[in-house]
Amino acid sequence: MVSRRSRREISVQTLERCLSGVTCARPVGQRGGSKRTFRATWRGQVVAVQVLEQTQPDRLEREILALRAIDSPHVPRLLDVLELRDGKDVLPVLICEFIEGCTLDDRVSRQGLYTDRDALRALALDIAHGLRAIHNNNLVHRDIKPNNIIIREGVGQAVVVDLGIAKHLDKTTITLLNQPQTHGWAAPEQIVNQRVGKRADLFCLGLVLHYAATGIHPFLGADTNHNIVHGVPNIALEASHGAAWRDLLEWLLGKQPYERPRSIDVVIRHMEGMT
């Protein structure tokens, strides 16, 4: 599969003209530096269509194989992989299950914080199980943030979305210049372009859970990325959350990867034992 960066924005008209069977498309979410996401109808079902605008062709097939193998209610299913051909542009397109619901960011804004320990634990376990499914297939997500957690409509279950920038780990880590990331929602090693492994996702899990519980970022300041790399997290949990949650967040937010839990399985076992 050939891939190259598009130099112009992919429009709804281009998407529907170049992808057979895709209709009723509309953009969703914010435009990222490496992908564009649409909600559309495909083969009679509502799907998420992700156009990948920056990929590494030699890695793409391995990443797609890993994505196809993921089987979890906390990660959207990959339904198909297409190619968008428009002039000289040939871009890979992921057709994924569309999760009806709202982002965690919207959930916090509309319904309030996860001040109840049981509710926070349920949210944390949902996200962690999604990460386990991703990590077990030798992928690292690299963009865990409130807008990439969808709360399923009607059931309240959290789903980890936006796997368009997930990367396959050929060995244990990856190194990329100018790695895709969202300002303020990245691990220190991502920000400084060091090697990134699965523990980067654990750091971002800590950021997300702190936000869900408090409504604020633990590294607030004039330059959040600078504070993530050089500052100390301000864990602002209410006393009602208990010391165990504070200890877990401090563990997840370790500056160095080796200071964090060694795997998502360790995090899940730890959370399952919390009261």
Secondary structure, 3 states (H helix, E strand, C coil): CCCCCCCCCCCHHHHHHHCCCEEEEEECCCCCCCEEEEEEEECCEEEEEEEECCCCHHHHHHHHHHHHHCCCCCCCCEEEEEEEEECCEEEEEEEEECCCEEEHHHHHHHHCCCCCHHHHHHHHHHHHHHHHHHHHCCEECCCCCHHHEEEECCCCCEEECCHHHCEECCCCCECCCCCCCCCCCCCHHHHCCCCECHHHHHHHHHHHHHHHHHCCCCCCCCCHHHHHHHCCCCCCCCHHHCHHHHHHHHHHCCCCHHHCCCCHHHHHHHHHCCC
